Amino acid sequence: MQRGRFITFEGGEGTGKSTQARRLAERLERAGIATLVTREPGGTALGEDIRALILKDRPQDPLTELLLFAAARAEHMTAVIRPALDDGTWVISDRFIDSTRVYQGKLYAIEPELIALLEKYTVGHEIPDLTLILDLPPDAGLERAASRGTLSRYDAERIETHETLRQGFLEIATSEPDRCVLIDGNLPIESVATAVWHAVTERLLANAV
Ligand code: TMP
């Protein structure tokens, strides 16, 4: 049996990751590919508990948060992602390692060596086959998050924070072009979905079917 492919969506707040993850899964299913949509932090009962914990009261020490994200990820990999990929199921995760690199690494300036070490032990060689980075100017993202009433704890922070996050994701897209595709999240939902599908077809489907 052919191993499943691993796709992640990344980007700042309100960039449309969850909507696009669902849309892509529907399209893959229509193409006859078994697909699982999951998210980070989350994806397991323990991970969802950790998510609630982190998003409710932000830990005072960024290290606390990093270790909680890493704990959720270890469980997610072992209990959900690895078995699904082994089974031939394609996995789509709404956020993954790049969120840690950008939020904890860039925003909270935690040493890249520590982040890389945790990544090595939680993810190992199973890094995503394709990462779709949805890019949006911070004010547009915040407007969207506000209008749907899902402002996260980061949304309350200043616009510069969001610009830092955006730059972090752009840097990853530039430095890892084989894994990452940058997509303009400011386009209408349909156009973003088309760009996502184009990337998946070109990068993954051409040699999968
Ligand atoms: P969201 O899934 O609704 O975007 O919320 C998750 C929040 O957690 C978001 O603000 C980004 C943050 N986050 C990190 O800081 N580090 C991580 O590794 C992950 C997965 C998420």
py3Dmol code that shows the C-alpha trace and the ligand (Angstrom):
import py3Dmol

protein = """\
ATOM      1  CA  MET A   1       0.000   0.000   0.000  1.00  0.00           C
ATOM      2  CA  GLN A   2       1.235   3.458  -0.859  1.00  0.00           C
ATOM      3  CA  ARG A   3       1.946   5.696   2.083  1.00  0.00           C
ATOM      4  CA  GLY A   4      -0.354   8.717   2.509  1.00  0.00           C
ATOM      5  CA  ARG A   5       0.821  12.245   1.890  1.00  0.00           C
ATOM      6  CA  PHE A   6       1.152  14.839   4.615  1.00  0.00           C
ATOM      7  CA  ILE A   7      -0.060  18.382   3.904  1.00  0.00           C
ATOM      8  CA  THR A   8      -0.044  21.318   6.312  1.00  0.00           C
ATOM      9  CA  PHE A   9      -1.661  24.743   6.211  1.00  0.00           C
ATOM     10  CA  GLU A  10       0.189  27.591   7.881  1.00  0.00           C
ATOM     11  CA  GLY A  11      -0.138  31.341   8.243  1.00  0.00           C
ATOM     12  CA  GLY A  12      -1.174  34.072  10.635  1.00  0.00           C
ATOM     13  CA  GLU A  13      -4.554  34.630  12.246  1.00  0.00           C
ATOM     14  CA  GLY A  14      -7.667  34.787  10.041  1.00  0.00           C
ATOM     15  CA  THR A  15      -5.895  33.691   6.864  1.00  0.00           C
ATOM     16  CA  GLY A  16      -8.497  31.041   6.029  1.00  0.00           C
ATOM     17  CA  LYS A  17      -6.496  27.912   6.889  1.00  0.00           C
ATOM     18  CA  SER A  18      -9.370  25.923   8.382  1.00  0.00           C
ATOM     19  CA  THR A  19     -11.745  26.655   5.506  1.00  0.00           C
ATOM     20  CA  GLN A  20      -9.127  25.720   2.928  1.00  0.00           C
ATOM     21  CA  ALA A  21      -8.149  22.544   4.815  1.00  0.00           C
ATOM     22  CA  ARG A  22     -11.779  21.389   4.708  1.00  0.00           C
ATOM     23  CA  ARG A  23     -12.177  22.342   1.049  1.00  0.00           C
ATOM     24  CA  LEU A  24      -9.030  20.466   0.068  1.00  0.00           C
ATOM     25  CA  ALA A  25     -10.124  17.361   1.973  1.00  0.00           C
ATOM     26  CA  GLU A  26     -13.475  17.367   0.172  1.00  0.00           C
ATOM     27  CA  ARG A  27     -11.734  17.624  -3.168  1.00  0.00           C
ATOM     28  CA  LEU A  28      -9.281  14.827  -2.375  1.00  0.00           C
ATOM     29  CA  GLU A  29     -12.134  12.603  -1.189  1.00  0.00           C
ATOM     30  CA  ARG A  30     -13.964  13.286  -4.462  1.00  0.00           C
ATOM     31  CA  ALA A  31     -10.789  12.165  -6.256  1.00  0.00           C
ATOM     32  CA  GLY A  32     -11.008   8.881  -4.311  1.00  0.00           C
ATOM     33  CA  ILE A  33      -8.265   9.642  -1.791  1.00  0.00           C
ATOM     34  CA  ALA A  34      -9.001   8.863   1.882  1.00  0.00           C
ATOM     35  CA  THR A  35      -8.205  12.052   3.777  1.00  0.00           C
ATOM     36  CA  LEU A  36      -8.042  13.058   7.418  1.00  0.00           C
ATOM     37  CA  VAL A  37      -8.273  16.688   8.557  1.00  0.00           C
ATOM     38  CA  THR A  38      -6.707  17.504  11.877  1.00  0.00           C
ATOM     39  CA  ARG A  39      -5.246  20.513  13.677  1.00  0.00           C
ATOM     40  CA  GLU A  40      -2.588  21.711  16.063  1.00  0.00           C
ATOM     41  CA  PRO A  41      -2.627  22.185  18.867  1.00  0.00           C
ATOM     42  CA  GLY A  42      -5.196  19.391  19.017  1.00  0.00           C
ATOM     43  CA  GLY A  43      -6.033  16.324  16.984  1.00  0.00           C
ATOM     44  CA  THR A  44      -6.187  13.977  20.004  1.00  0.00           C
ATOM     45  CA  ALA A  45      -8.166  14.153  23.252  1.00  0.00           C
ATOM     46  CA  LEU A  46      -4.982  15.106  25.103  1.00  0.00           C
ATOM     47  CA  GLY A  47      -4.036  17.616  22.414  1.00  0.00           C
ATOM     48  CA  GLU A  48      -7.452  19.273  22.564  1.00  0.00           C
ATOM     49  CA  ASP A  49      -7.125  19.546  26.344  1.00  0.00           C
ATOM     50  CA  ILE A  50      -3.706  21.142  25.910  1.00  0.00           C
ATOM     51  CA  ARG A  51      -5.189  23.493  23.320  1.00  0.00           C
ATOM     52  CA  ALA A  52      -7.909  24.612  25.720  1.00  0.00           C
ATOM     53  CA  LEU A  53      -5.312  25.086  28.435  1.00  0.00           C
ATOM     54  CA  ILE A  54      -2.969  27.206  26.331  1.00  0.00           C
ATOM     55  CA  LEU A  55      -5.606  29.310  24.607  1.00  0.00           C
ATOM     56  CA  LYS A  56      -7.475  30.049  27.840  1.00  0.00           C
ATOM     57  CA  ASP A  57      -4.637  31.351  29.965  1.00  0.00           C
ATOM     58  CA  ARG A  58      -1.454  32.161  28.195  1.00  0.00           C
ATOM     59  CA  PRO A  59       1.486  30.750  30.181  1.00  0.00           C
ATOM     60  CA  GLN A  60       3.835  33.372  31.585  1.00  0.00           C
ATOM     61  CA  ASP A  61       6.943  31.608  30.364  1.00  0.00           C
ATOM     62  CA  PRO A  62       7.215  31.001  26.588  1.00  0.00           C
ATOM     63  CA  LEU A  63       9.106  27.805  27.409  1.00  0.00           C
ATOM     64  CA  THR A  64       6.011  26.414  29.152  1.00  0.00           C
ATOM     65  CA  GLU A  65       4.041  27.020  26.016  1.00  0.00           C
ATOM     66  CA  LEU A  66       6.701  25.512  23.729  1.00  0.00           C
ATOM     67  CA  LEU A  67       6.777  22.311  25.784  1.00  0.00           C
ATOM     68  CA  LEU A  68       2.990  22.067  25.820  1.00  0.00           C
ATOM     69  CA  PHE A  69       2.834  22.447  22.027  1.00  0.00           C
ATOM     70  CA  ALA A  70       5.581  19.806  21.744  1.00  0.00           C
ATOM     71  CA  ALA A  71       3.721  17.415  24.070  1.00  0.00           C
ATOM     72  CA  ALA A  72       0.540  17.795  22.037  1.00  0.00           C
ATOM     73  CA  ARG A  73       2.529  17.204  18.841  1.00  0.00           C
ATOM     74  CA  ALA A  74       4.253  14.035  20.105  1.00  0.00           C
ATOM     75  CA  GLU A  75       0.871  12.528  20.937  1.00  0.00           C
ATOM     76  CA  HIS A  76      -0.631  13.724  17.666  1.00  0.00           C
ATOM     77  CA  MET A  77       2.168  12.135  15.622  1.00  0.00           C
ATOM     78  CA  THR A  78       2.088   8.822  17.465  1.00  0.00           C
ATOM     79  CA  ALA A  79      -1.657   8.395  17.897  1.00  0.00           C
ATOM     80  CA  VAL A  80      -3.029   9.967  14.719  1.00  0.00           C
ATOM     81  CA  ILE A  81      -0.726  11.234  11.981  1.00  0.00           C
ATOM     82  CA  ARG A  82       1.811   8.388  11.671  1.00  0.00           C
ATOM     83  CA  PRO A  83      -0.794   5.583  11.747  1.00  0.00           C
ATOM     84  CA  ALA A  84      -2.950   7.391   9.164  1.00  0.00           C
ATOM     85  CA  LEU A  85      -0.015   7.921   6.786  1.00  0.00           C
ATOM     86  CA  ASP A  86       1.050   4.274   7.259  1.00  0.00           C
ATOM     87  CA  ASP A  87      -2.493   3.302   6.335  1.00  0.00           C
ATOM     88  CA  GLY A  88      -2.364   5.199   3.056  1.00  0.00           C
ATOM     89  CA  THR A  89      -4.588   8.036   4.292  1.00  0.00           C
ATOM     90  CA  TRP A  90      -3.629  11.575   3.368  1.00  0.00           C
ATOM     91  CA  VAL A  91      -3.373  13.889   6.370  1.00  0.00           C
ATOM     92  CA  ILE A  92      -4.110  17.606   6.313  1.00  0.00           C
ATOM     93  CA  SER A  93      -3.123  19.521   9.435  1.00  0.00           C
ATOM     94  CA  ASP A  94      -4.304  23.043  10.182  1.00  0.00           C
ATOM     95  CA  ARG A  95      -0.984  24.356  11.612  1.00  0.00           C
ATOM     96  CA  PHE A  96       2.111  22.288  12.431  1.00  0.00           C
ATOM     97  CA  ILE A  97       5.867  22.807  12.893  1.00  0.00           C
ATOM     98  CA  ASP A  98       6.051  26.149  11.125  1.00  0.00           C
ATOM     99  CA  SER A  99       3.673  27.705  13.650  1.00  0.00           C
ATOM    100  CA  THR A 100       6.108  26.709  16.405  1.00  0.00           C
ATOM    101  CA  ARG A 101       9.079  28.047  14.460  1.00  0.00           C
ATOM    102  CA  VAL A 102       7.317  31.357  13.881  1.00  0.00           C
ATOM    103  CA  TYR A 103       5.289  31.950  17.068  1.00  0.00           C
ATOM    104  CA  GLN A 104       7.689  30.475  19.626  1.00  0.00           C
ATOM    105  CA  GLY A 105      10.883  30.985  17.615  1.00  0.00           C
ATOM    106  CA  LYS A 106      10.368  34.368  16.101  1.00  0.00           C
ATOM    107  CA  LEU A 107       7.778  36.077  18.268  1.00  0.00           C
ATOM    108  CA  TYR A 108       9.065  34.734  21.577  1.00  0.00           C
ATOM    109  CA  ALA A 109      12.687  34.397  20.486  1.00  0.00           C
ATOM    110  CA  ILE A 110      13.199  30.859  21.755  1.00  0.00           C
ATOM    111  CA  GLU A 111      16.477  29.414  20.458  1.00  0.00           C
ATOM    112  CA  PRO A 112      16.093  27.697  17.084  1.00  0.00           C
ATOM    113  CA  GLU A 113      18.312  24.851  18.365  1.00  0.00           C
ATOM    114  CA  LEU A 114      15.783  23.923  21.047  1.00  0.00           C
ATOM    115  CA  ILE A 115      12.878  24.151  18.619  1.00  0.00           C
ATOM    116  CA  ALA A 116      14.779  21.981  16.112  1.00  0.00           C
ATOM    117  CA  LEU A 117      15.583  19.409  18.788  1.00  0.00           C
ATOM    118  CA  LEU A 118      11.951  19.098  19.855  1.00  0.00           C
ATOM    119  CA  GLU A 119      10.974  18.872  16.194  1.00  0.00           C
ATOM    120  CA  LYS A 120      13.484  16.057  15.701  1.00  0.00           C
ATOM    121  CA  TYR A 121      12.018  14.012  18.562  1.00  0.00           C
ATOM    122  CA  THR A 122       8.338  14.678  17.862  1.00  0.00           C
ATOM    123  CA  VAL A 123       8.265  14.653  14.063  1.00  0.00           C
ATOM    124  CA  GLY A 124      11.512  13.020  12.972  1.00  0.00           C
ATOM    125  CA  HIS A 125      11.599  12.369   9.243  1.00  0.00           C
ATOM    126  CA  GLU A 126       7.864  12.748   8.869  1.00  0.00           C
ATOM    127  CA  ILE A 127       7.951  16.397   7.947  1.00  0.00           C
ATOM    128  CA  PRO A 128       5.113  17.529   5.674  1.00  0.00           C
ATOM    129  CA  ASP A 129       5.325  16.668   1.964  1.00  0.00           C
ATOM    130  CA  LEU A 130       3.677  19.978   1.206  1.00  0.00           C
ATOM    131  CA  THR A 131       3.072  23.109   3.266  1.00  0.00           C
ATOM    132  CA  LEU A 132       0.615  25.693   2.002  1.00  0.00           C
ATOM    133  CA  ILE A 133       1.357  29.069   3.541  1.00  0.00           C
ATOM    134  CA  LEU A 134      -1.592  31.446   3.331  1.00  0.00           C
ATOM    135  CA  ASP A 135      -0.348  34.995   3.276  1.00  0.00           C
ATOM    136  CA  LEU A 136      -2.497  37.949   4.272  1.00  0.00           C
ATOM    137  CA  PRO A 137      -1.717  41.512   5.391  1.00  0.00           C
ATOM    138  CA  PRO A 138      -2.281  41.608   9.187  1.00  0.00           C
ATOM    139  CA  ASP A 139      -5.129  44.147   9.096  1.00  0.00           C
ATOM    140  CA  ALA A 140      -7.115  41.969   6.665  1.00  0.00           C
ATOM    141  CA  GLY A 141      -6.610  38.881   8.832  1.00  0.00           C
ATOM    142  CA  LEU A 142      -7.655  40.669  11.995  1.00  0.00           C
ATOM    143  CA  GLU A 143     -10.753  42.047  10.329  1.00  0.00           C
ATOM    144  CA  ARG A 144     -11.790  38.535   9.301  1.00  0.00           C
ATOM    145  CA  ALA A 145     -11.121  37.066  12.734  1.00  0.00           C
ATOM    146  CA  ALA A 146     -13.093  39.898  14.368  1.00  0.00           C
ATOM    147  CA  SER A 147     -16.059  39.567  12.014  1.00  0.00           C
ATOM    148  CA  ARG A 148     -16.447  35.856  12.765  1.00  0.00           C
ATOM    149  CA  GLY A 149     -15.923  36.395  16.504  1.00  0.00           C
ATOM    150  CA  THR A 150     -12.867  34.158  16.767  1.00  0.00           C
ATOM    151  CA  LEU A 151     -10.226  36.596  17.874  1.00  0.00           C
ATOM    152  CA  SER A 152      -7.458  34.540  19.481  1.00  0.00           C
ATOM    153  CA  ARG A 153      -5.318  35.740  22.322  1.00  0.00           C
ATOM    154  CA  TYR A 154      -2.740  36.951  19.816  1.00  0.00           C
ATOM    155  CA  ASP A 155      -5.325  39.102  18.096  1.00  0.00           C
ATOM    156  CA  ALA A 156      -5.483  41.395  21.042  1.00  0.00           C
ATOM    157  CA  GLU A 157      -1.827  42.171  20.505  1.00  0.00           C
ATOM    158  CA  ARG A 158      -0.445  44.946  18.391  1.00  0.00           C
ATOM    159  CA  ILE A 159      -0.376  44.945  14.625  1.00  0.00           C
ATOM    160  CA  GLU A 160       3.444  44.720  14.672  1.00  0.00           C
ATOM    161  CA  THR A 161       3.102  41.311  16.271  1.00  0.00           C
ATOM    162  CA  HIS A 162       1.098  40.142  13.300  1.00  0.00           C
ATOM    163  CA  GLU A 163       3.582  41.653  10.881  1.00  0.00           C
ATOM    164  CA  THR A 164       6.380  39.739  12.667  1.00  0.00           C
ATOM    165  CA  LEU A 165       4.407  36.530  12.265  1.00  0.00           C
ATOM    166  CA  ARG A 166       3.768  37.253   8.605  1.00  0.00           C
ATOM    167  CA  GLN A 167       7.478  37.876   7.955  1.00  0.00           C
ATOM    168  CA  GLY A 168       8.347  34.638   9.765  1.00  0.00           C
ATOM    169  CA  PHE A 169       6.089  32.591   7.495  1.00  0.00           C
ATOM    170  CA  LEU A 170       7.380  34.408   4.396  1.00  0.00           C
ATOM    171  CA  GLU A 171      10.960  33.566   5.408  1.00  0.00           C
ATOM    172  CA  ILE A 172      10.101  29.878   5.727  1.00  0.00           C
ATOM    173  CA  ALA A 173       8.391  29.911   2.316  1.00  0.00           C
ATOM    174  CA  THR A 174      11.517  31.424   0.780  1.00  0.00           C
ATOM    175  CA  SER A 175      14.001  29.160   2.540  1.00  0.00           C
ATOM    176  CA  GLU A 176      12.169  25.870   1.881  1.00  0.00           C
ATOM    177  CA  PRO A 177      10.729  26.153  -1.630  1.00  0.00           C
ATOM    178  CA  ASP A 178      10.690  22.375  -2.150  1.00  0.00           C
ATOM    179  CA  ARG A 179       8.251  21.909   0.725  1.00  0.00           C
ATOM    180  CA  CYS A 180       6.376  25.219   0.814  1.00  0.00           C
ATOM    181  CA  VAL A 181       4.031  27.032  -1.530  1.00  0.00           C
ATOM    182  CA  LEU A 182       3.007  30.614  -0.747  1.00  0.00           C
ATOM    183  CA  ILE A 183      -0.605  31.453  -1.522  1.00  0.00           C
ATOM    184  CA  ASP A 184      -2.258  34.874  -1.561  1.00  0.00           C
ATOM    185  CA  GLY A 185      -4.895  34.616   1.164  1.00  0.00           C
ATOM    186  CA  ASN A 186      -6.411  37.946   0.153  1.00  0.00           C
ATOM    187  CA  LEU A 187      -8.073  36.402  -2.892  1.00  0.00           C
ATOM    188  CA  PRO A 188     -11.703  35.201  -2.754  1.00  0.00           C
ATOM    189  CA  ILE A 189     -12.151  31.790  -1.082  1.00  0.00           C
ATOM    190  CA  GLU A 190     -12.775  30.091  -4.449  1.00  0.00           C
ATOM    191  CA  SER A 191      -9.566  31.480  -5.944  1.00  0.00           C
ATOM    192  CA  VAL A 192      -7.539  30.412  -2.913  1.00  0.00           C
ATOM    193  CA  ALA A 193      -9.059  26.917  -3.187  1.00  0.00           C
ATOM    194  CA  THR A 194      -8.074  26.801  -6.863  1.00  0.00           C
ATOM    195  CA  ALA A 195      -4.499  27.844  -6.047  1.00  0.00           C
ATOM    196  CA  VAL A 196      -4.346  25.197  -3.298  1.00  0.00           C
ATOM    197  CA  TRP A 197      -5.629  22.503  -5.637  1.00  0.00           C
ATOM    198  CA  HIS A 198      -3.141  23.551  -8.312  1.00  0.00           C
ATOM    199  CA  ALA A 199      -0.247  23.214  -5.821  1.00  0.00           C
ATOM    200  CA  VAL A 200      -1.456  19.791  -4.638  1.00  0.00           C
ATOM    201  CA  THR A 201      -1.931  18.534  -8.185  1.00  0.00           C
ATOM    202  CA  GLU A 202       1.433  19.771  -9.330  1.00  0.00           C
ATOM    203  CA  ARG A 203       3.448  18.731  -6.287  1.00  0.00           C
ATOM    204  CA  LEU A 204       1.749  15.553  -5.095  1.00  0.00           C
ATOM    205  CA  LEU A 205      -0.896  14.132  -7.373  1.00  0.00           C
ATOM    206  CA  ALA A 206       1.206  13.985 -10.520  1.00  0.00           C
ATOM    207  CA  ASN A 207       3.231  11.099  -9.044  1.00  0.00           C
ATOM    208  CA  ALA A 208       0.554   9.624  -6.759  1.00  0.00           C
ATOM    209  CA  VAL A 209      -2.046   8.491  -9.285  1.00  0.00           C
TER     210      VAL A 209
END
"""
ligand_1 = """\
21
TMP
P -5.799 28.654 15.771
O -5.628 27.223 15.475
O -7.193 29.036 16.026
O -5.110 29.514 14.792
O -5.109 28.928 17.204
C -3.953 28.328 17.602
C -3.044 29.358 18.228
O -1.875 28.693 18.741
C -2.561 30.399 17.228
O -2.530 31.670 17.822
C -1.130 29.975 16.940
C -0.711 29.281 18.198
N 0.298 28.234 17.995
C 1.586 28.444 18.452
O 1.880 29.491 19.013
N 2.520 27.445 18.285
C 2.237 26.254 17.681
O 3.112 25.379 17.551
C 0.884 26.052 17.199
C 0.543 24.750 16.537
C -0.036 27.052 17.385
"""
view = py3Dmol.view(width=600, height=400)
view.addModel(protein, "pdb")
view.setStyle({"model": 0}, {"cartoon": {"style": "trace"}})
view.addModel(ligand_1, "xyz")
view.setStyle({"model": 1}, {"stick": {}})
view.zoomTo()
view.show()
